[in-house]
Amino acid sequence: MTMTPFIIAIGGPHGSGKSSVSKRLAETLNMNYVSAGEIFRQMANDRRISLEKFSQMVIEEPEIDKLIDDRTKELGAVNNTVVDAQLAAYFTPKDAALKICISASATHRWERIAKRENRSLEESKEETRIREETERKRFLDLYNIDVSDLTKYDVVINTDRISEENTYQITEAIVKRIMLDYKDQ
């Protein structure tokens, strides 16, 4: 009998906390970590262009999105992996152990991004709003995926009123419980 690979997909919008939770979870549980954002940044770096310029290229050349997503799918299909991607629920195997959405209201996300990137709230708001609208359209056009549809996720955690630490603790507890079920298979 072949055991189903143990894969945790963590998705959600920019600034929700998904990357912080995903990285720590992978580290704590000694799992592989795959980040679509890191793949994106590496591709920009490989081309020796800024993230802003690369973001514009992706809008003009949809095949770049497909390359990023194909690489995420490939790396995210490996046993014992946490996948951190806005579309994690869509780009991991259908039988992934658990698909979690880390979410937050736009206002909270803008504030977090502004703090993280040392920018003004207005700058963060405008840049994130444009980025998300562009991505929403691209994902609909490329894959017929509506990022606001959370039905692909098993668990949705709204981080508006939960600290980063508590969000992590909740996520870790859920994942550890699912791990026990997998070990019993």
C-alpha positions as CSV (number, residue, x, y, z in Angstrom):
1,M,0.0,0.0,0.0
2,T,1.4,3.4,-1.0
3,M,0.9,6.1,1.6
4,T,-0.5,9.5,0.5
5,P,2.2,12.2,0.7
6,F,1.9,14.4,3.7
7,I,1.5,17.9,2.2
8,I,0.2,21.0,4.0
9,A,-1.1,23.9,1.7
10,I,-1.2,27.3,3.3
11,G,-2.8,30.0,1.2
12,G,-4.3,33.4,1.6
13,P,-3.9,37.0,0.5
14,H,-0.8,39.2,0.8
15,G,-0.1,40.4,4.3
16,S,-2.3,37.8,6.0
17,G,0.5,36.0,7.8
18,K,0.6,32.9,5.6
19,S,4.4,33.0,5.0
20,S,5.3,33.6,8.6
21,V,3.1,30.7,9.7
22,S,4.3,28.4,6.8
23,K,8.0,29.0,7.4
24,R,7.8,28.4,11.1
25,L,5.6,25.4,10.7
26,A,8.0,23.8,8.2
27,E,11.0,24.6,10.5
28,T,9.3,23.3,13.7
29,L,8.0,20.1,12.2
30,N,11.1,19.5,10.1
31,M,9.2,19.7,6.8
32,N,10.3,21.0,3.4
33,Y,9.2,24.5,2.7
34,V,8.0,25.7,-0.8
35,S,7.1,29.3,-1.3
36,A,5.7,30.7,-4.6
37,G,6.8,34.1,-3.5
38,E,10.4,32.9,-3.1
39,I,10.2,31.3,-6.6
40,F,8.9,34.6,-8.0
41,R,11.7,36.5,-6.3
42,Q,14.3,34.0,-7.5
43,M,13.1,34.3,-11.1
44,A,13.4,38.1,-10.9
45,N,16.9,37.8,-9.4
46,D,17.9,35.3,-12.1
47,R,16.9,37.9,-14.7
48,R,18.7,40.6,-12.7
49,I,15.6,42.8,-12.6
50,S,13.6,44.5,-9.8
51,L,10.5,42.9,-8.4
52,E,8.5,45.8,-9.7
53,K,9.8,45.3,-13.2
54,F,9.3,41.5,-13.0
55,S,5.8,42.0,-11.7
56,Q,5.0,44.1,-14.8
57,M,6.6,41.4,-17.0
58,V,4.3,38.8,-15.5
59,I,1.3,40.9,-16.4
60,E,2.5,41.2,-20.0
61,E,3.7,37.6,-20.3
62,P,1.3,35.1,-18.7
63,E,3.6,32.2,-19.4
64,I,5.8,33.4,-16.5
65,D,2.9,32.9,-14.1
66,K,2.6,29.3,-15.5
67,L,6.3,28.7,-14.9
68,I,6.0,29.9,-11.3
69,D,2.9,27.8,-10.7
70,D,4.3,24.7,-12.4
71,R,7.4,24.9,-10.2
72,T,5.2,25.4,-7.1
73,K,3.2,22.3,-8.1
74,E,6.3,20.3,-8.8
75,L,8.0,21.1,-5.5
76,G,4.7,21.1,-3.6
77,A,4.0,17.5,-4.5
78,V,6.9,16.1,-2.5
79,N,6.1,14.3,0.7
80,N,6.6,16.1,4.0
81,T,6.1,19.6,2.5
82,V,4.5,22.9,3.6
83,V,3.4,24.9,0.5
84,D,3.1,28.7,1.0
85,A,1.3,30.3,-2.0
86,Q,-1.6,32.5,-2.6
87,L,-3.1,29.6,-4.7
88,A,-1.7,26.8,-2.5
89,A,-5.1,25.0,-2.4
90,Y,-5.1,24.8,-6.2
91,F,-1.5,23.9,-6.8
92,T,-1.1,21.1,-4.4
93,P,-2.4,17.5,-4.9
94,K,-6.1,17.1,-4.4
95,D,-5.4,14.7,-1.6
96,A,-3.0,17.0,0.3
97,A,-3.3,16.3,4.0
98,L,-4.7,19.8,4.8
99,K,-5.4,23.0,3.0
100,I,-5.4,26.1,5.3
101,C,-6.3,29.7,4.4
102,I,-4.7,32.4,6.6
103,S,-6.8,35.5,6.0
104,A,-7.3,39.0,7.3
105,S,-9.2,42.1,6.3
106,A,-7.7,44.4,3.7
107,T,-7.0,47.2,6.3
108,H,-5.1,44.8,8.6
109,R,-3.1,43.4,5.7
110,W,-2.2,46.9,4.4
111,E,-1.0,47.9,7.9
112,R,1.1,44.7,8.2
113,I,2.7,45.2,4.8
114,A,3.4,48.9,5.5
115,K,5.2,47.9,8.8
116,R,7.0,44.9,7.3
117,E,8.3,47.0,4.3
118,N,8.8,50.2,6.2
119,R,6.4,52.1,3.9
120,S,3.5,54.5,4.4
121,L,0.0,53.0,4.9
122,E,-1.2,54.8,1.8
123,E,1.7,53.4,-0.3
124,S,1.0,49.9,1.0
125,K,-2.7,50.2,0.4
126,E,-2.4,51.4,-3.2
127,E,0.3,49.0,-4.2
128,T,-1.4,46.0,-2.6
129,R,-4.8,46.9,-4.0
130,I,-3.4,47.2,-7.6
131,R,-1.4,44.0,-7.2
132,E,-4.4,42.0,-5.9
133,E,-6.7,43.3,-8.6
134,T,-4.2,42.5,-11.3
135,E,-3.6,39.0,-9.8
136,R,-7.4,38.4,-9.4
137,K,-7.9,39.1,-13.2
138,R,-4.8,37.0,-14.2
139,F,-5.9,34.0,-12.1
140,L,-9.4,34.1,-13.5
141,D,-8.0,34.4,-17.1
142,L,-5.3,31.8,-16.7
143,Y,-7.0,29.2,-14.5
144,N,-10.6,30.3,-13.9
145,I,-9.7,30.6,-10.2
146,D,-11.6,33.1,-8.1
147,V,-9.2,33.9,-5.1
148,S,-12.1,35.0,-3.0
149,D,-13.6,31.4,-3.2
150,L,-12.4,29.7,0.0
151,T,-14.2,26.4,-0.6
152,K,-11.0,24.6,-1.6
153,Y,-9.7,25.1,2.0
154,D,-10.4,22.8,4.9
155,V,-9.7,25.5,7.5
156,V,-9.9,29.3,7.3
157,I,-8.2,31.4,10.0
158,N,-9.0,35.1,10.2
159,T,-6.0,36.8,11.8
160,D,-7.6,40.2,12.4
161,R,-8.1,39.6,16.1
162,I,-5.5,36.8,16.6
163,S,-1.8,37.5,17.2
164,E,0.8,36.1,15.0
165,E,1.9,33.7,17.8
166,N,-1.7,32.5,18.4
167,T,-2.3,32.1,14.7
168,Y,0.8,29.9,14.6
169,Q,-0.2,27.9,17.7
170,I,-3.7,27.2,16.3
171,T,-2.2,26.2,12.9
172,E,0.4,23.9,14.5
173,A,-2.2,22.2,16.7
174,I,-4.4,21.5,13.7
175,V,-1.5,20.2,11.6
176,K,-0.2,18.0,14.4
177,R,-3.6,16.5,14.8
178,I,-3.8,15.7,11.1
179,M,-0.3,14.2,11.2
180,L,-1.5,11.7,13.8
181,D,-4.3,10.6,11.4
182,Y,-1.7,10.1,8.6
183,K,0.6,8.0,10.8
184,D,-2.4,5.8,11.6
185,Q,-3.0,5.1,7.8
